[in-house]
Amino acid sequence: MMQGSGTPKPTEVQAAQSADDPAARRLVQEAHGRMYRWPAGFGGYRARLSLNDEGRVYTGRVSLVPRRETTVELNGADATLQEWVRERLWTQGMHLAYSTFEEGDGKYILSFAPDDDPVVPHPRGRKVLLTGGRLESWYRIKDGQYTQIGRITPMTERRVNTIERYDRAPDGRQYSNHYVMTYFSLDGQSVIGMESYVNEYTDVKGLWLPLCRRVSFGERGLVKTRVIELLEHELIE
């Protein structure tokens, strides 16, 4: 995918993507089934919101309806900071929203990358390419878990989500509680950003809802940290 890291040639990628591989499909389907997601009828949540931005604290409210709407109000915060918080809660809600394998990754052609070697495995597992979506995507999967997720957004950036740790929800399914997002230039030659996420959840009437997101990132020669905390959750019926 990215030059300088054993990138397969375009003709090799096209050949690998021409047919679905049942083994690759089973690998992705198993990993999908192990991830925690909200039930299909979940209407969303409201909560009291607190943001600690490098020692400056803002308070407000959040309302999230999965796949539909996320609104954030932070007293005293400018529009840019409010949008930063909204985007990170919206993205988290998208990952937790109910979806079947058939509605998601199952719609695409799934095949192992041409440079994937099952005999001498990558430390983060097998690499599966997803073909047919608006984003160029791939997964690395090991022991039934996603370990890396790669996306290329047209005309903007390449990004790789490296999942460092999982935890388990009360129903036994898993969620990622620590991952690192790395952003690359479109040509894949430069790292242009990196963010570390640590997530905590809480059980609200049998549903696993966000409690805390700690985000660390580089900006203007500094590593900054912002902590989003959610309290007094209310379920939206």
Secondary structure as UniProt FT lines:
FT   TURN            3..4
FT   HELIX           10..17
FT   HELIX           22..34
FT   TURN            40..41
FT   STRAND          45..53
FT   TURN            54..55
FT   STRAND          56..65
FT   TURN            66..68
FT   STRAND          69..74
FT   TURN            75..76
FT   HELIX           79..96
FT   TURN            101..104
FT   HELIX           105..107
FT   STRAND          109..112
FT   TURN            114..115
FT   TURN            123..124
FT   STRAND          126..131
FT   STRAND          136..142
FT   TURN            143..144
FT   STRAND          145..153
FT   TURN            154..156
FT   STRAND          157..168
FT   TURN            170..171
FT   STRAND          174..184
FT   TURN            186..187
FT   STRAND          191..204
FT   TURN            205..206
FT   STRAND          207..219
FT   TURN            220..221
FT   STRAND          222..235
//
